[in-house]
Amino acid sequence: MYALVVYESMYGNTKAVAESIAEGLASAMRAEVAGAPGVVGADVSLLVVGGPTHAFGLSRVSTRQSAAQQAEGVPLVSRGRGVREWLAALRTSSAALDAAAFDTRVAKPRMPGSAAQGVARRLRRAGVRLACPARSFYVEGTLGPLVPGELDRAREWGESLARAHTVPVP
């Protein structure tokens, strides 16, 4: 049994957060950061899913195209199918699967929208039990960088998820 962290990232900020969450999870259980599998197998006991907040929510084909244009020649980290499409096709063989949702978003007071809320809704629709409320991590601007301290916060969140999840390290 292990934790699987699945993410979508345009400029690398969400990828860095996903990797820090996995580091925290690894304090108490095996954790992997991996591409989005077609089926989440029975050996996954905790699924953590996240993506960047685009246009006040979970990215779509049009917002990913806009992100590519904003990057001005910088290669995008995630290409092709995004988390929204992956979640729509999600299949799991484990009735005991717990999940958590996260996002990255611009750090502006009263800025509406959250990709994490969309991820959480889609996970619930797929019949997956949420282990905790969705969590946001903040970037300074559209392209980043992450606000100082966010990677530490992500690692600490991963540690708290691992402590709450009762599967020991093999």
N, C-alpha and C positions, 0 to 999 in steps of 0.2 A: 504494500500500500504506500502511496506517495502523493505528494502535491504536484499539480501541473499548473504552471503559470502561462497563460496564453495572452498575447498582446498584439495590438496594431500600433505602429509608430511611424509617423511621417519623417520627423527630423531627428529622432534618436532620444528624445526626452522620455517618452513613454517606455521605450525599451530599457533605458537606464533605471527607471522606477521599477519595472518588472523584474529586472535582475536583482535589485536591492530587496524587493519583497521576497524573492526566492532565497537570498542569503539569510534573511530573517527566519524564513520557514525552515531552512536547513539546520537551525539551532536545535530543533527537536524532531525533525522528520526528513525523509529524503524529498528533495524538491528539484524539479526541472523547469527550465524556461524553454519552451518548444514551440514549433509551428503548430497551427491549429489542425489537430487530427480529424479525420472524417468521423471517427467514433471515439468517444471517451470510454476506455475500457474499465472493467471492474476493478483493476488494480489501482485506479486513481480514486483516492478518498476525499481529496479537496481540490476543487477547480477554482483558480483565481483568474479572472478575465478582465482586461482593461483596454482602453483606447483613448485617443485624444478627443477632446471636445471640439467639434467643428460646427459652426453655424448653430450654436446653442444645444447641440445634441451629439448623438453617435454619428460618425462619419458615413457618408453616402458616396456613390460614384462621383457625383458632381463636386462634392466638397474635397474629395481626394484629388480630383483634377485641378481644383483651385489651389490646393496645397502644393501641388507639383509646380504650378506657375509661380507661386510666391517664393519657392525655393530657388528660383533663377539658376538652374543648372546643377544645383547640389543634388546628388542622388538620394532618393527617398529610401528609408529603411524598409518599410513594408510596401509591397507592390501587389497588384491584383486584388483578390477577394479580401474584403475587410471583415472586421469583427461582426458587424451587422449581418452580413451575408452568412458568415460562419455560424452564428447563433441561430439563424433561421433554419439551417440544415443540421443543427446539433442533435446527435443521438448518443445516448449513454446506456450502458448495460448494467449500471450500478444503482440500485434503489437506495443505497446508503450514501450517495454522493452529496457532499456539502459544497457550497460555492461562496465566493466573495467577488465583488465588483469594484473596480477602481478606474479613475481617469486622470488625465492631466488637463489643466485648463489655465487660462490667463488669470493672474492674480490681480483682479480689479474689484473693488467693493461693489456689491450688489449686481455683479455680472450674472445674468440668468443662464440657465442651461447646464446640463451635465451629461456627458457620455456615460458615466457610471450608473446613473439612474436608468438609462435605456438598457444597459447591459443587465442590470438587476431585474428589470421587467421581463426581458427576454429569457433570462435564466429561469425565473419562476414559471413562465409559460412552458418551458421545456420540462417542467416537473422537477427541477433541482431546488433543493432546500438552501436558502441563504443563511450563512453562518453569522453574518453581522451586517450592519448598514453599509451602504456604498461609501467609498472613501475617495476624496479628491486630493491631488498633489498639484502644486502650482508652478507655472512658468512665468517668466518676466514679460514675455511678449509672444507673438504668434509663433516665431521660430525658436523661442527659448531665449536664454538658457533656463534651467530649473532655478527656482528661488533657492538661495542658500539654505541648507539644512533639510531640504526635501528628501534627499536620498537617505539620510539618517532616519527621518520620519517613516519612510517606506520600509526600511529594514526593521524598525521597531514595530510597525504594523504587522509585518510578516512574522516576527517573533510572537506577537500577541495572538495571531491566528493559529500558529503552531501550538502554543500553550493551551488554547481553547479546544483544539482538535486533539483527540485522545489517541492517535495512532503513534506508537513509539518508533524511533529509528531502528531499522532492522539490524 
